[in-house]
Amino acid sequence: MNKGQSLIELVVALGIFVIVGSALVFLIFNSYIIGRLASEITQANFLAEEGLEATRSIRDNNWTGLADGDHGLIIFGGTWQFSGTFETIDGKFTRVITVETLDPGRKKIISQVTWQFTEVRPKEIILVTYLTNWAGEAFPFVGQLHYRWRNDDGGE
């Protein structure tokens, strides 16, 4: 009876060890995956924000440079420019800037960054903003504002 009891105790102890060990391995692996996902989301969000800022820079240089459609970005001659229909960054992230005309003085800008986190988990970040032609004909009084000051007696 003593030998049988020792064998049962050994099997129970091994079972507990396997369960605890498996839980620890799972927790360590899961924390690594969560940390990697957080890092990649942060990087993708930065790339999407950079896409919006680059598009604002293109707008500031030349409103007509904001052609409708899907675009990638490059820096050429020290300024941002559209190039192609998308761009691949670090061999992992794909960024697409979509420009849509809402009316002659406004455009909708979508900055989308996609990547394959795991084989079965694609991820994406989408940021949207609206740009106006603040220096163009849509706002004819830019740079032409005139003020008149009145004296306390109501005269000019």
C-alpha positions as CSV (number, residue, x, y, z in Angstrom):
1,M,0.0,0.0,0.0
2,N,2.9,2.4,0.7
3,K,4.4,1.8,-2.8
4,G,1.0,2.6,-4.5
5,Q,0.5,5.7,-2.4
6,S,4.0,7.0,-3.3
7,L,3.3,6.4,-7.0
8,I,0.0,8.3,-6.8
9,E,1.7,11.2,-4.9
10,L,4.4,11.3,-7.7
11,V,1.8,11.4,-10.5
12,V,-0.2,14.2,-8.7
13,A,3.0,16.2,-8.1
14,L,4.1,15.8,-11.7
15,G,0.6,16.9,-12.8
16,I,0.7,20.0,-10.6
17,F,4.2,20.8,-11.9
18,V,3.1,20.5,-15.6
19,I,0.0,22.7,-14.9
20,V,2.1,25.4,-13.2
21,G,4.9,25.2,-15.7
22,S,2.4,25.4,-18.6
23,A,0.7,28.4,-17.1
24,L,4.0,30.2,-16.6
25,V,5.1,29.5,-20.2
26,F,1.8,30.7,-21.5
27,L,1.9,33.9,-19.4
28,I,5.5,34.7,-20.5
29,F,4.7,34.0,-24.2
30,N,1.4,36.0,-24.0
31,S,3.2,39.0,-22.4
32,Y,5.8,38.9,-25.2
33,I,3.0,38.9,-27.8
34,I,1.1,41.8,-26.1
35,G,4.3,43.8,-25.9
36,R,5.1,43.2,-29.5
37,L,1.6,44.2,-30.6
38,A,1.7,47.4,-28.5
39,S,5.0,48.3,-30.1
40,E,3.7,47.7,-33.6
41,I,0.5,49.6,-33.0
42,T,2.5,52.5,-31.7
43,Q,4.8,52.4,-34.8
44,A,1.8,52.1,-37.2
45,N,0.0,55.0,-35.5
46,F,3.1,57.1,-35.9
47,L,3.3,56.2,-39.6
48,A,-0.4,57.1,-40.1
49,E,0.1,60.5,-38.3
50,E,3.2,61.1,-40.4
51,G,1.1,60.5,-43.5
52,L,-1.4,63.1,-42.5
53,E,1.3,65.6,-41.7
54,A,3.1,64.9,-45.0
55,T,-0.2,65.5,-46.8
56,R,-0.7,68.8,-45.0
57,S,2.8,69.8,-46.1
58,I,1.9,68.9,-49.7
59,R,-1.2,71.1,-49.3
60,D,0.8,74.0,-47.9
61,N,3.2,73.8,-50.9
62,N,0.6,73.4,-53.6
63,W,-3.1,72.7,-53.2
64,T,-3.2,71.2,-56.7
65,G,-0.6,68.6,-55.6
66,L,-3.4,66.9,-53.7
67,A,-4.6,64.7,-56.6
68,D,-7.6,62.4,-55.8
69,G,-6.7,58.7,-55.5
70,D,-4.4,56.4,-53.5
71,H,-0.8,57.5,-53.0
72,G,2.4,56.5,-51.4
73,L,4.8,59.1,-50.0
74,I,8.5,60.0,-50.6
75,I,10.7,62.9,-49.7
76,F,12.2,64.5,-52.8
77,G,14.3,67.7,-52.7
78,G,13.5,68.1,-49.0
79,T,9.7,68.1,-49.5
80,W,7.0,65.5,-49.3
81,Q,5.5,64.3,-52.5
82,F,3.1,61.6,-53.6
83,S,4.6,58.6,-55.3
84,G,2.8,55.4,-56.5
85,T,-0.3,54.1,-55.0
86,F,1.2,52.8,-51.7
87,E,4.5,52.5,-49.9
88,T,6.1,49.7,-47.9
89,I,8.0,50.7,-44.8
90,D,10.6,48.5,-43.0
91,G,9.4,45.6,-45.1
92,K,6.4,45.2,-42.8
93,F,4.0,48.2,-42.9
94,T,2.0,49.4,-46.0
95,R,0.9,53.0,-46.0
96,V,-1.8,54.3,-48.4
97,I,-2.9,58.0,-48.4
98,T,-6.3,58.4,-50.0
99,V,-7.4,61.9,-51.2
100,E,-11.0,62.6,-52.0
101,T,-12.4,65.9,-53.2
102,L,-15.4,67.1,-51.2
103,D,-15.8,70.4,-52.9
104,P,-13.3,72.8,-54.6
105,G,-12.0,74.0,-51.3
106,R,-12.0,70.8,-49.2
107,K,-10.5,67.4,-49.4
108,K,-10.9,64.3,-47.2
109,I,-7.6,62.6,-46.4
110,I,-7.4,59.0,-45.2
111,S,-4.1,57.7,-43.9
112,Q,-4.2,53.9,-43.7
113,V,-1.4,51.7,-42.4
114,T,-1.7,47.9,-42.6
115,W,0.5,45.1,-41.5
116,Q,0.4,41.3,-40.9
117,F,0.9,40.9,-37.1
118,T,0.7,37.1,-37.4
119,E,-0.2,34.8,-40.2
120,V,-3.9,35.0,-39.3
121,R,-4.0,38.4,-37.6
122,P,-3.8,41.3,-40.0
123,K,-3.9,44.7,-38.4
124,E,-4.6,48.3,-39.6
125,I,-4.7,51.8,-38.4
126,I,-6.9,54.3,-40.2
127,L,-6.8,58.1,-39.5
128,V,-9.0,60.7,-41.3
129,T,-8.7,64.4,-41.5
130,Y,-10.2,67.2,-43.7
131,L,-8.0,69.8,-45.4
132,T,-9.1,73.1,-46.8
133,N,-7.5,75.3,-49.4
134,W,-6.9,78.0,-46.9
135,A,-4.6,80.0,-49.2
136,G,-6.7,79.7,-52.4
137,E,-9.8,81.1,-54.0
138,A,-12.1,79.4,-51.5
139,F,-11.0,82.0,-49.0
140,P,-10.5,85.2,-51.0
141,F,-9.8,87.4,-48.0
142,V,-6.7,85.6,-46.7
143,G,-3.9,88.3,-46.6
144,Q,-6.4,91.0,-47.5
145,L,-8.0,91.9,-44.2
146,H,-8.4,95.6,-43.5
147,Y,-9.3,97.0,-40.1
148,R,-10.8,100.4,-39.2
149,W,-10.4,101.7,-35.8
150,R,-13.1,103.9,-34.3
151,N,-12.5,106.7,-31.9
152,D,-14.5,106.8,-28.7
153,D,-16.8,109.4,-30.3
154,G,-17.8,107.0,-33.0
155,G,-15.6,108.6,-35.7
156,E,-13.0,106.8,-37.7
